[in-house]
Amino acid sequence: MPIKILMPALSPTMETGTLAKWLVKEGDEVSSGDIIAEIETDKATMEVESVDEGRVGKIVVAEGTEDVPVNDVIALLLEDGEDESALEGAGGDASDGSAQKASESEAPVKQPEASDSKATDAKAPAAPVSDDGGRVFASPLARRMAQQLGLDLAAIKGSGPKGRIVKADIEAAKDGKAAPATADKAASQDKAVPSAPAPAGVDVPGFEPPADVPYDEVKLSGMRKIIAKRMTQSKSHVPHFYLTIDVELEKLMAQRKALNTRLEGEGVKISVNDFIIRASALALKKVPQANAMFAGDKAYLFKRQDISVAVAVDGGLVTPVVRDAGSKGLAQISGEMKELATKARDGKLMPEDYQGGTFSISNLGMFGIREFGAVINPPQGAILAVGAGEKRAVVDGDAVAIKLVMTVTLAVDHRVLDGAFGAEFLKAFKGYIEDPMTMLL
C-alpha cells in the first residue's frame, strides 16, 4: 500500500500552505530524514523531511500550488517491492484535495457563541440548501463569489466532481446563465444555515472598488491573511487601553557609545533597541503582573521574560522571540536579535524562533514615528510601542532645556492587567532607560 505524504502543519496558525518547491521527482528513492520539499507557511519557508523511506511514486500537488490544506495528500511513496500499479485507488488523484475540501464544506456548520461573534473571521458562507432539501455542493470560493454576485447556487449546475459547483460555474452564471437569488430565497437560506458575520474590511461580500479609479489587485500572502485574522480578533475581543510616557535618552546614548567603543573589533554593536529589550525584561521582573496572559477564568503570570520583537519583512511582519531576556546581557541580546532578524527577512525562521513570547515590543522609531499605539498580539497581555528619539524642549526644574526624548506607549489587555500595574511597569522601564547603569544591578 503506497505511503501518503501529507501537507504538514508547520506552525500553530497554519491552515494552508504553499508548496514552494519539490526537491525530489517521481522515481527518486528517499530515506527517512531526507529533505523532500520546501513549504511556505504564514511565517517562513521551511524544509520538509520524509518520515518514511521508499520511491516517489506520484507527486500529487505540483510545486507552486498555493493554499494547500493541512493534511491533504501531496505525494505518494511506493514501498519496497511495489510498482506503479499500486497507485491505482491509493487516493493520489489530483482531485483528492478538492474532495477533502468538498467534504469539509458539506459538513454541518458549527455556530459561534454569542461572545465569540465579533472575533469570528470572515469565511465563505455555509453551503445553501436546495428546494428539495438536499445540500448544494460548492467550493468555498464558489460560495463566496455567488454571495458577492447575488447568485442562487441552487439554480446553478456544477461541473466539478460529483456535480460540485466550482469557480468556472459561477463565472458562467455571472454572464446571465443562472438566475440571481431573490431576497426571500436568500433570507430563507440565511435562516436555515446562518453564516458567521464578516469583520469590517476583511473579505466583505459585495465590496467592489470604485469603477472610475484605476487600481491593481494584489493577492494577499498567507502571512498577510494571518495578520488580518489575528489583528481583527485582537481588536474585537481584547479590551485595549493605552498608557503613554516620555523617556529621556541622553545617558543611554552616552552609555551605548562607550560600550560600542569598547566592543569595537569584536563584531558586536549594541543598538538602542537592545537597551529597550533589556529594560523591558527587567521591568517585567520588577512588575511581574505585567508579564501576564488572560485565559478565560484564570490568568497566567510568567516567571520568565520571553520578549517578542516585531520585525518588518516582505508581505507583513513576524515577531521572533528573545528567550529569557531578563537573564541576558546587552551583548547577548544584540547577537540573538541580529540573528533572528536576518532569519526573519530571509524567511528562515523556525517555529521555535517565534512561538511562545510573553510580551511584545514594536519599534517604529527608526522610521521617524514619534508616537503610536500598537495592537496586542494575542494571547499576550501587553505590547510596548516605541517611537523615535528626538530633541524636544522640556522643563528641567525652573528652566527650559533641550533634551533627547522618546515616547513609548503601552497597550494593555484590561481583562488581565489594570492601569496601576501598567503605570508601574512604565515607571520601572523609564528608570532603566534614563539611568542605564541600573540595568547592571
N, C-alpha and C positions, 0 to 999 in steps of 0.2 A: 504494500500500500504506500503510495507516494507520501512524503512528508510535506505538510503545508507550512510555508514560511509566511507569517502574518505581519501586517504593519504594526510595529511595536509602539507602545505608549512610552515616549521618552521624556515626558515631563508631566507633572500633576495636572496641568491645564490643557494638555494636548488632547484634542478630539479628532483632528485630522492632520495629515502631514503631506508634504510634497516629496515624491520620490525623485530626488535631485539627480542621482547618478547610480547606475549599476556598475559594480567593479568586477562582475563575473558575467559570463554569457552562457547561453544554453550549450550543454555538453561539457562544461567545466566541472572538474572534480573539486569539491570543497571539504574541508575538515572543520571540526568544532573549533571555534575561535577565529576562523578566517573572516576578514572584513569583506562583506559582500555588497554593501550598498551605502550610499550617503542619503540621509533623510533630513529634510528641512523641517524644523519644528517652529513653534511660535517664538522660540528664544534663540536658536542657533542651528547650524548644520552639524549633524552628528553622524558618526560612523556606526554601522550596524554589523554585529558579528553573527556568524552562523552558530546556532546551538547544536545542530546535528551535522553529520557527515553524509556525503552521498554525491550524486551527479546532478547538476542543474538540468532538470527535465523540461521545464517550461517557465518562462518569465511571463507572468500574468499581467503585471502592471508595467507599462513602458516607462523608462526614465523621462522625467519632465512632467509626469502626471501630478496634478495638484489636487488637494482636498481628498486624499485617500483616507477613508475612515480607519481609525484604530481597529485592529483585529481583522481587517479584510485580508484575504489571501493575495499575496503579491508575487509568489513564485512557488514552484513545486520541486522538491528534491526526490530523485529516484534512489532507492536503497540498493545495496549490493545485490546483483542478480536480476534486477528489474529492468525492463526496456520500455520504450515509448508507449507500448500498448497498455501499460499500467496507468497511463494518464487519463484514459477514457473513463469518464464518470468519476474522476477524482476530485471534482469541484474546482478545476482550474480554468474554467472558461472565463473569458474576459467579462462576461455578464454577471459573474458571481457577486462582484461588488455591488452592482445595480440591484441584484436580487436581495442582497442583505439590506441595502438602503430601503428597498420596497417593503420588506418585512417590518423594518423599523417604523416606516411611515404609516404602515397599516395597523400598527399596534394601538390599543386604546390610549388616549391622551390623558395623562395624569394632570389634574387641575392644580394650579398653585394655591397655597394657603393665602388667605387674605393679607396676612402680614408680609408675605413674600412678593406680592403682586408688583410692587414698584421695581423690584430688583430683577424681575424675570426678563430675560433677554428676548429681543425680537426674533422670532423664529417663523418659519413658514407656517401658514395656517393649517389647522388639522384637516385631515382628509375629509371631504364632504361626503354626505350620504345621498345616494341616488333616490329617484322617486319610488323604486320598488323595495327600498330598504337596504339594498346592497351597498357595500362601500365602493367608492370610486377610487381606483388605484392611480396614483400620480406621484411623480418625483417631487421632492421638496422644492426644487427650483420651479417646476411647472406650477405647483400650487401657488407659490409666491407671485409668479408672473400673472397667473389667472386673477388673483385678488387685485393686483395693481391695475389690470386692464378691465376689471369688472366682468370677466367671462364666467360662464356657468360650466364648471368641469363636468357635470353630469350630462351636458349636451355635446361633449367633445369625445370623439372616438380616438382611443390611444393606439399608437403604432409601435409601442415598446413591447418588451417581453410580457406575454400573457395579457396583452391589451392595455398595458400601463401607459398613462399619458406622460409624454416627455416634452422637453423644450420645443422641439420641432412642431409638435401638435399645437402648442399654444401660439407659436408664430404663424402657423397656417390659419388658426382660428382668428387671429388678430386681423387677418385680411378679409374677414366677413364670412368665414365658413362655419362659425359657431355663434349662437345667439348669446348676447350679454345676459347676465343673471338679473332677474328682476329684484326690486327692493324686498318684496315679500319673500322670494325664494332665499335671498341672502340672509334675511332675518331669521327664517326658519332653520337655515343651516347653522347660523351662529348660535341659535338656541339649542340645537341638537348637539353640536360639538363646539363649544366656545373655545376660542384661541387665546393665547397669552397676549396681554397688552404690549404694544411696542413702545419702548422708551423713546422719548423725543429725540429726533436726529439720528436714530440708529435703524437703518433699513425700514424707513417709514413707508408703508404701502401707498402707492399712488403718487409719490413725490416725483415730480418732473422738473428739470431745470428750466429757467425762462427761455422761451423759444427764440428770442431776439438777442441772446447773449452768447457769444462763442465760448466753448469750453472743451476741455479734454477730460475724458472719462478715465480714471485711474483705478485699477483693481486693487482692493485692499490686500495687503500681505497678511499672512497668518498672525504675525506679531501685532499688526495694527488692529486686527479683529479682536484679539485677546485684550489689548489695551482698551478698546472701546467697550468691551463687555465688562471688564473689571472696574473701570472708572465709573461706568453707569451704575453698576452695583454699589460702588462705594458712596457716590453722591446720593443715591436713592435710599440706601439702607443706613448709612453711618451718619449720626448727627454730629457734623463738624462744628467746632468753634476755633477761633484763631487768637493767638497771643503774640504781640509784636514787641521787640525790644531793640534798642540801638547798642552797638558794642564798639568800643574804641580799639584801634588796631596798632597804635604806634609801637608798643612794647613787643607785640607779636612779630611785627615786621623786622624789628631790630634783632630779636632772638633768632628769627628764621635766617637772616643774613649771616649772623655769626655762626650758626650751625652749618649752613651750606659752605661757608668759607673753610670751616674745619674739616668738612667731609669731602672737599674738592679732591678729585683724583680717585675716590673710592666708588664712583658710579652711583652715588646717592644724592638726590636733590629733593629736599623737602618742600612741599607746596603748602599754601595756605589751607587747602582742602584737607591735607593730612592733619594739620592742627585742629581743624573743625571736627574731624572724625574722632581724634583722641579726646578733645574736650567734651564731645557729646557722650562718648562712652564713660568718661569719668563722672559726668553729671548724672548719667543713669545709675551709676554705682551709688552716688550720694542720694539720689531720689529714685529708689527702685520702683516706686509706684508709677513712674512714667514709662517704665520698661514693661508694658502690660499688653494683654490681648483679651478682648471680650469673647466669651464663649457661652452665650445663652444664659444659663442660670449660674454661671461661675466666671471667674476671671483668672488668667494666668499671669503671675508676676515672675519674670525671668531673672535668674541669678547670673546670667552671662549676657554680655552686651555684643550681640551679633548685628553689625551695622550694615544695612543695605544702602548702597550708594548709586544714585541714578546716573547712568552713562548713556549719552545720546549715540545712536547708531543709525545706519540707513534704514528707513522704514519705521522708526519708533525709538524706544529706549528699553534698556534692561537694567536690572538692579543687582549686580554682583555683591556678594556679602563678604565683609571683613570679619572673620570669626573672632570672638573673644577680644574685641578691640581694646577693652579696658585693661587687659594684661599685656599689651604690646606697646613698645616704644615707637617714636615717630619714624625712625629709620625703617623698622619692620613694616609698619603700616604703609609707608611710602612705597616700599618694594612690592608688597602684595597688591596695592591699588594699581600700580603701573602694570603689573602682570595681568590682573583681572580686566583692566580697561582695554589692553591690547587684545586679549582673548575675546572680549565682547565685540570689538569693532571688526575682528576677523571672523566672527560667527562661530567661535570655537569653545564657547562656554559649555561646561558640563553641568548637569542638574545640581550637583553638589556645590557648584560655584554660585548659584543664585537662589537656591531654596532655603527657607527657614530663617530669614532675618527677623529680628525682634523690633527694629526701629529703623527709620529711613531718613536719608539726607538727600535733598535735591538742591544743587548749587548752580544758579544761573548768573552768578556774579561775573564770570568770565565773558558773558555776553552783554554786560553793561546794564543788566536789570537791577534796578535799585531795590525793589520790594515786590513780593508776590506771595500768594497763598497756594500751597500745594495740596493735591488731593491725596488723602490717606490711602496707602497701599494695603488693602485688607489681606489677612486678618490682623495686621499690626494696629496698634492703638494710637500712633502718632507719627508725624513726619515733620522734619525741620527744613524750611525753605530759606536758602541763604542768598542774599543779594550782594551787590558789588560794594567793595570798599571805595569810598570817595571822600575827598576833602569837604568838610562842612564847617560852617560857623556854629560853634556850640558855646554855651555859657559855662565858664570854668571859674567857680567862686563868684566874684562880683565883676568879672571881666569876660569879654567875648574872645574866644580863641579859635584858630583854625586847626581842626584835628581830622585824622583819617577815621572814618566811621563806617560801620557795616550794619545793615538792618537785617534781622532774622525774624522769621515768623513760624511759630509752632502751630501746626494743625493737629487738633486733638479729637479723639473719639469720646464724646461726652458720656457714653454708656459705661466707660471703664475708668475715665480719668476726669477729675474735676479741675476747675480753674486754679485752685490753690496749689495743687501739685504741679500743674503746668507752669505756674509762675515760679515755683521753687526750682524746677528744672532749668528754666531760663536764667534765673539768678545765679545758679551754680555754673552754667555754661558761660555766662558773661564774666564771672570771676576768673575762670580758667583762661579765657581768651585775652582778657585785659591784663592778666598777670601770668604769662605762660610758664614762669618758673615753678608755679604751684602744681603744674602737671607732673613734676618730678617727685612730689611729696608722696 
